[in-house]
Amino acid sequence: MPTLARAAELSKAVFGSEHMLSVMWQISQAPDATFNAPAIERATGLAGSIVHGMLARLKRAGLIEVVGHLEGERTLAYQRRDHLVWQAASQLTSEVTDTLGIGGPYDS
């Protein structure tokens, strides 16, 4: 099974959405814990409507928070809040790629 399909299957089983794991993995990799929706869209290849839906769910869960706007734009800046779920998302992604012997997290 290609990595994308396995990641989507695992994501659906654990988070109730086939896209949540890829979004959470990208957020977990943000170097200073800050990110924005367009960056997640580019990194995952997901449509903006999907990413915004996932971010809304994570915000309602208290896992991310809005910290402002990108300078000169209407784009919201988010910050990842400290929680073990980010480590879990990273570990789940690693397990998918390690099991399949593939280097990148979402190679097909």
N, CA and C atoms as an extended XYZ file, in Angstrom:
324
Properties=species:S:1:pos:R:3:atomname:S:1:resname:S:1:resid:I:1 pbc="F F F"
N         0.860       -1.181        0.000 N   MET     1
C         0.000        0.000        0.000 CA  MET     1
C         0.899        1.234        0.000 C   MET     1
N         0.693        2.183       -0.914 N   PRO     2
C         1.504        3.399       -0.929 CA  PRO     2
C         1.385        4.163        0.384 C   PRO     2
N         2.400        4.934        0.683 N   THR     3
C         2.443        5.677        1.939 CA  THR     3
C         1.232        6.576        2.112 C   THR     3
N         0.842        7.296        1.055 N   LEU     4
C        -0.309        8.191        1.166 CA  LEU     4
C        -1.557        7.436        1.590 C   LEU     4
N        -1.798        6.302        0.991 N   ALA     5
C        -2.987        5.519        1.326 CA  ALA     5
C        -2.907        5.001        2.754 C   ALA     5
N        -1.750        4.525        3.169 N   ARG     6
C        -1.586        4.013        4.537 CA  ARG     6
C        -1.733        5.139        5.547 C   ARG     6
N        -1.143        6.288        5.257 N   ALA     7
C        -1.263        7.436        6.159 CA  ALA     7
C        -2.717        7.883        6.267 C   ALA     7
N        -3.430        7.904        5.138 N   ALA     8
C        -4.838        8.304        5.143 CA  ALA     8
C        -5.680        7.315        5.941 C   ALA     8
N        -5.397        6.024        5.771 N   GLU     9
C        -6.130        4.987        6.509 CA  GLU     9
C        -5.895        5.119        8.015 C   GLU     9
N        -4.655        5.296        8.409 N   LEU    10
C        -4.315        5.453        9.822 CA  LEU    10
C        -4.927        6.729       10.385 C   LEU    10
N        -4.851        7.807        9.618 N   SER    11
C        -5.413        9.081       10.043 CA  SER    11
C        -6.916        8.966       10.282 C   SER    11
N        -7.608        8.307        9.368 N   LYS    12
C        -9.065        8.121        9.500 CA  LYS    12
C        -9.385        7.305       10.748 C   LYS    12
N        -8.608        6.255       10.995 N   ALA    13
C        -8.854        5.395       12.154 CA  ALA    13
C        -8.596        6.124       13.470 C   ALA    13
N        -7.536        6.914       13.520 N   VAL    14
C        -7.141        7.556       14.780 CA  VAL    14
C        -7.831        8.900       14.996 C   VAL    14
N        -7.921        9.711       13.940 N   PHE    15
C        -8.415       11.083       14.086 CA  PHE    15
C        -9.778       11.336       13.457 C   PHE    15
N       -10.340       10.344       12.757 N   GLY    16
C       -11.649       10.521       12.147 CA  GLY    16
C       -11.631       11.283       10.833 C   GLY    16
N       -10.450       11.554       10.311 N   SER    17
C       -10.306       12.255        9.037 CA  SER    17
C        -9.066       11.735        8.331 C   SER    17
N        -9.191       11.449        7.060 N   GLU    18
C        -8.034       10.926        6.331 CA  GLU    18
C        -6.948       11.976        6.115 C   GLU    18
N        -7.262       13.250        6.365 N   HIS    19
C        -6.287       14.321        6.151 CA  HIS    19
C        -5.634       14.834        7.434 C   HIS    19
N        -6.219       14.536        8.580 N   MET    20
C        -5.746       15.149        9.820 CA  MET    20
C        -4.289       14.814       10.129 C   MET    20
N        -3.866       13.587        9.919 N   LEU    21
C        -2.490       13.217       10.252 CA  LEU    21
C        -1.490       14.026        9.440 C   LEU    21
N        -1.739       14.212        8.151 N   SER    22
C        -0.793       14.987        7.342 CA  SER    22
C        -0.746       16.442        7.789 C   SER    22
N        -1.897       17.009        8.148 N   VAL    23
C        -1.931       18.387        8.646 CA  VAL    23
C        -1.201       18.471        9.985 C   VAL    23
N        -1.493       17.540       10.876 N   MET    24
C        -0.854       17.567       12.197 CA  MET    24
C         0.646       17.340       12.100 C   MET    24
N         1.068       16.467       11.181 N   TRP    25
C         2.500       16.234       11.029 CA  TRP    25
C         3.199       17.510       10.588 C   TRP    25
N         2.604       18.216        9.635 N   GLN    26
C         3.199       19.476        9.179 CA  GLN    26
C         3.269       20.488       10.318 C   GLN    26
N         2.201       20.579       11.103 N   ILE    27
C         2.201       21.502       12.238 CA  ILE    27
C         3.270       21.094       13.246 C   ILE    27
N         3.410       19.802       13.485 N   SER    28
C         4.402       19.334       14.467 CA  SER    28
C         5.822       19.652       14.030 C   SER    28
N         6.038       19.847       12.731 N   GLN    29
C         7.372       20.138       12.211 CA  GLN    29
C         7.688       21.630       12.142 C   GLN    29
N         6.715       22.493       12.426 N   ALA    30
C         6.957       23.941       12.375 CA  ALA    30
C         8.061       24.295       13.372 C   ALA    30
N         9.182       24.847       12.896 N   PRO    31
C        10.355       25.028       13.748 CA  PRO    31
C        10.134       25.906       14.976 C   PRO    31
N         9.377       26.954       14.855 N   ASP    32
C         9.143       27.813       16.021 CA  ASP    32
C         7.706       27.701       16.521 C   ASP    32
N         7.036       26.626       16.137 N   ALA    33
C         5.663       26.314       16.541 CA  ALA    33
C         4.635       27.250       15.917 C   ALA    33
N         5.047       28.132       15.004 N   THR    34
C         4.086       29.005       14.333 CA  THR    34
C         3.972       28.603       12.864 C   THR    34
N         2.790       28.818       12.320 N   PHE    35
C         2.511       28.403       10.949 CA  PHE    35
C         1.282       29.145       10.460 C   PHE    35
N         0.951       28.968        9.192 N   ASN    36
C        -0.266       29.549        8.627 CA  ASN    36
C        -0.875       28.548        7.654 C   ASN    36
N        -2.131       28.757        7.339 N   ALA    37
C        -2.852       27.816        6.478 CA  ALA    37
C        -2.220       27.661        5.096 C   ALA    37
N        -1.835       28.749        4.414 N   PRO    38
C        -1.231       28.558        3.092 CA  PRO    38
C         0.035       27.690        3.121 C   PRO    38
N         0.824       27.786        4.177 N   ALA    39
C         2.024       26.946        4.288 CA  ALA    39
C         1.637       25.471        4.416 C   ALA    39
N         0.581       25.191        5.173 N   ILE    40
C         0.111       23.810        5.334 CA  ILE    40
C        -0.460       23.303        4.008 C   ILE    40
N        -1.189       24.167        3.307 N   GLU    41
C        -1.748       23.793        2.001 CA  GLU    41
C        -0.635       23.414        1.026 C   GLU    41
N         0.408       24.239        0.968 N   ARG    42
C         1.526       23.958        0.050 CA  ARG    42
C         2.237       22.663        0.433 C   ARG    42
N         2.457       22.471        1.721 N   ALA    43
C         3.211       21.296        2.181 CA  ALA    43
C         2.443       19.989        1.978 C   ALA    43
N         1.127       20.040        2.133 N   THR    44
C         0.326       18.817        2.045 CA  THR    44
C        -0.312       18.611        0.678 C   THR    44
N        -0.462       19.692       -0.082 N   GLY    45
C        -1.166       19.602       -1.357 CA  GLY    45
C        -2.676       19.562       -1.196 C   GLY    45
N        -3.158       19.804        0.016 N   LEU    46
C        -4.597       19.790        0.281 CA  LEU    46
C        -5.222       21.130       -0.077 C   LEU    46
N        -6.494       21.104       -0.426 N   ALA    47
C        -7.241       22.320       -0.730 CA  ALA    47
C        -7.382       23.172        0.525 C   ALA    47
N        -7.473       24.468        0.319 N   GLY    48
C        -7.622       25.394        1.434 CA  GLY    48
C        -8.817       25.080        2.312 C   GLY    48
N        -9.927       24.682        1.704 N   SER    49
C       -11.126       24.389        2.494 CA  SER    49
C       -10.892       23.211        3.440 C   SER    49
N       -10.125       22.230        2.997 N   ILE    50
C        -9.826       21.081        3.860 CA  ILE    50
C        -8.913       21.507        4.998 C   ILE    50
N        -7.857       22.247        4.661 N   VAL    51
C        -6.911       22.696        5.690 CA  VAL    51
C        -7.611       23.578        6.712 C   VAL    51
N        -8.421       24.516        6.255 N   HIS    52
C        -9.121       25.402        7.194 CA  HIS    52
C       -10.060       24.611        8.104 C   HIS    52
N       -10.706       23.593        7.568 N   GLY    53
C       -11.560       22.738        8.399 CA  GLY    53
C       -10.771       22.004        9.469 C   GLY    53
N        -9.607       21.484        9.088 N   MET    54
C        -8.752       20.774       10.054 CA  MET    54
C        -8.234       21.740       11.122 C   MET    54
N        -7.840       22.947       10.703 N   LEU    55
C        -7.346       23.936       11.666 CA  LEU    55
C        -8.452       24.362       12.628 C   LEU    55
N        -9.675       24.489       12.122 N   ALA    56
C       -10.798       24.845       12.996 CA  ALA    56
C       -11.015       23.762       14.054 C   ALA    56
N       -10.915       22.507       13.658 N   ARG    57
C       -11.070       21.406       14.622 CA  ARG    57
C        -9.958       21.431       15.664 C   ARG    57
N        -8.730       21.651       15.221 N   LEU    58
C        -7.598       21.696       16.152 CA  LEU    58
C        -7.701       22.894       17.092 C   LEU    58
N        -8.216       24.006       16.584 N   LYS    59
C        -8.407       25.195       17.426 CA  LYS    59
C        -9.482       24.933       18.477 C   LYS    59
N       -10.594       24.334       18.069 N   ARG    60
C       -11.663       24.008       19.033 CA  ARG    60
C       -11.166       23.053       20.111 C   ARG    60
N       -10.241       22.182       19.747 N   ALA    61
C        -9.682       21.224       20.707 CA  ALA    61
C        -8.625       21.860       21.608 C   ALA    61
N        -8.275       23.109       21.335 N   GLY    62
C        -7.276       23.794       22.152 CA  GLY    62
C        -5.842       23.395       21.830 C   GLY    62
N        -5.620       22.797       20.661 N   LEU    63
C        -4.276       22.342       20.295 CA  LEU    63
C        -3.480       23.394       19.536 C   LEU    63
N        -4.181       24.348       18.937 N   ILE    64
C        -3.533       25.480       18.276 CA  ILE    64
C        -4.287       26.741       18.664 C   ILE    64
N        -3.636       27.881       18.477 N   GLU    65
C        -4.301       29.149       18.751 CA  GLU    65
C        -3.873       30.182       17.714 C   GLU    65
N        -4.756       31.137       17.464 N   VAL    66
C        -4.445       32.238       16.558 CA  VAL    66
C        -3.568       33.217       17.323 C   VAL    66
N        -2.463       33.630       16.696 N   VAL    67
C        -1.544       34.561       17.364 CA  VAL    67
C        -1.400       35.871       16.603 C   VAL    67
N        -2.182       36.066       15.564 N   GLY    68
C        -2.130       37.311       14.806 CA  GLY    68
C        -2.314       37.057       13.324 C   GLY    68
N        -1.825       38.010       12.550 N   HIS    69
C        -1.892       37.933       11.089 CA  HIS    69
C        -0.484       38.041       10.523 C   HIS    69
N        -0.300       37.509        9.325 N   LEU    70
C         0.965       37.737        8.632 CA  LEU    70
C         1.034       39.220        8.288 C   LEU    70
N         2.200       39.791        8.407 N   GLU    71
C         2.366       41.227        8.197 CA  GLU    71
C         1.846       41.646        6.825 C   GLU    71
N         0.945       42.634        6.845 N   GLY    72
C         0.393       43.178        5.617 CA  GLY    72
C        -0.631       42.292        4.927 C   GLY    72
N        -1.075       41.236        5.588 N   GLU    73
C        -2.032       40.306        4.988 CA  GLU    73
C        -3.183       40.027        5.944 C   GLU    73
N        -4.206       39.392        5.409 N   ARG    74
C        -5.325       38.940        6.236 CA  ARG    74
C        -5.108       37.517        6.727 C   ARG    74
N        -4.056       36.869        6.255 N   THR    75
C        -3.778       35.478        6.611 CA  THR    75
C        -3.482       35.354        8.098 C   THR    75
N        -4.201       34.448        8.761 N   LEU    76
C        -3.988       34.230       10.188 CA  LEU    76
C        -2.697       33.463       10.441 C   LEU    76
N        -2.026       33.849       11.514 N   ALA    77
C        -0.860       33.100       11.994 CA  ALA    77
C        -1.330       32.288       13.195 C   ALA    77
N        -0.919       31.039       13.245 N   TYR    78
C        -1.287       30.131       14.325 CA  TYR    78
C        -0.038       29.708       15.083 C   TYR    78
N        -0.268       29.286       16.312 N   GLN    79
C         0.814       28.693       17.090 CA  GLN    79
C         0.345       27.363       17.648 C   GLN    79
N         1.236       26.401       17.571 N   ARG    80
C         0.986       25.078       18.140 CA  ARG    80
C         1.118       25.201       19.655 C   ARG    80
N         0.151       24.671       20.378 N   ARG    81
C         0.229       24.653       21.836 CA  ARG    81
C         0.901       23.358       22.272 C   ARG    81
N         1.600       23.415       23.389 N   ASP    82
C         2.287       22.227       23.894 CA  ASP    82
C         1.280       21.135       24.236 C   ASP    82
N         1.483       19.973       23.657 N   HIS    83
C         0.623       18.828       23.938 CA  HIS    83
C         1.298       17.580       23.385 C   HIS    83
N         1.089       16.469       24.035 N   LEU    84
C         1.679       15.208       23.590 CA  LEU    84
C         1.161       14.748       22.231 C   LEU    84
N         0.020       15.256       21.806 N   VAL    85
C        -0.557       14.833       20.529 CA  VAL    85
C         0.381       15.136       19.355 C   VAL    85
N         1.185       16.183       19.465 N   TRP    86
C         2.105       16.529       18.379 CA  TRP    86
C         3.207       15.481       18.252 C   TRP    86
N         3.681       15.004       19.375 N   GLN    87
C         4.674       13.929       19.357 CA  GLN    87
C         4.047       12.659       18.778 C   GLN    87
N         2.799       12.403       19.153 N   ALA    88
C         2.101       11.217       18.643 CA  ALA    88
C         1.925       11.302       17.125 C   ALA    88
N         1.547       12.466       16.611 N   ALA    89
C         1.381       12.630       15.160 CA  ALA    89
C         2.700       12.390       14.437 C   ALA    89
N         3.764       12.910       15.001 N   SER    90
C         5.081       12.711       14.402 CA  SER    90
C         5.485       11.240       14.440 C   SER    90
N         5.218       10.592       15.558 N   GLN    91
C         5.571        9.175       15.696 CA  GLN    91
C         4.736        8.300       14.759 C   GLN    91
N         3.440        8.575       14.656 N   LEU    92
C         2.585        7.808       13.744 CA  LEU    92
C         3.071        7.939       12.302 C   LEU    92
N         3.430        9.149       11.917 N   THR    93
C         3.936        9.368       10.565 CA  THR    93
C         5.230        8.601       10.349 C   THR    93
N         6.115        8.640       11.331 N   SER    94
C         7.382        7.903       11.229 CA  SER    94
C         7.142        6.406       11.110 C   SER    94
N         6.183        5.898       11.868 N   GLU    95
C         5.887        4.467       11.813 CA  GLU    95
C         5.383        4.053       10.435 C   GLU    95
N         4.565        4.895        9.818 N   VAL    96
C         4.066        4.590        8.473 CA  VAL    96
C         5.230        4.539        7.497 C   VAL    96
N         6.088        5.543        7.531 N   THR    97
C         7.198        5.584        6.574 CA  THR    97
C         8.242        4.517        6.878 C   THR    97
N         8.521        4.251        8.144 N   ASP    98
C         9.505        3.220        8.505 CA  ASP    98
C         9.016        1.829        8.115 C   ASP    98
N         7.742        1.555        8.362 N   THR    99
C         7.168        0.248        8.038 CA  THR    99
C         7.281       -0.044        6.546 C   THR    99
N         7.085        0.986        5.745 N   LEU   100
C         7.121        0.802        4.301 CA  LEU   100
C         8.514        1.005        3.716 C   LEU   100
N         9.471        1.414        4.565 N   GLY   101
C        10.832        1.617        4.090 CA  GLY   101
C        10.976        2.779        3.133 C   GLY   101
N        10.182        3.807        3.363 N   ILE   102
C        10.199        4.978        2.490 CA  ILE   102
C        10.750        6.150        3.279 C   ILE   102
N        11.609        6.941        2.668 N   GLY   103
C        12.270        8.038        3.367 CA  GLY   103
C        11.370        9.199        3.713 C   GLY   103
N        10.582        9.696        2.785 N   GLY   104
C         9.743       10.863        3.032 CA  GLY   104
C         8.413       10.466        3.621 C   GLY   104
N         7.805       11.361        4.389 N   PRO   105
C         6.576       11.007        5.080 CA  PRO   105
C         5.382       10.750        4.179 C   PRO   105
N         5.287       11.396        3.032 N   TYR   106
C         4.106       11.221        2.198 CA  TYR   106
C         4.457       10.935        0.754 C   TYR   106
N         5.568       10.247        0.536 N   ASP   107
C         5.910        9.801       -0.816 CA  ASP   107
C         4.898        8.738       -1.232 C   ASP   107
N         4.603        8.673       -2.519 N   SER   108
C         3.673        7.626       -2.965 CA  SER   108
C         4.392        6.522       -3.689 C   SER   108
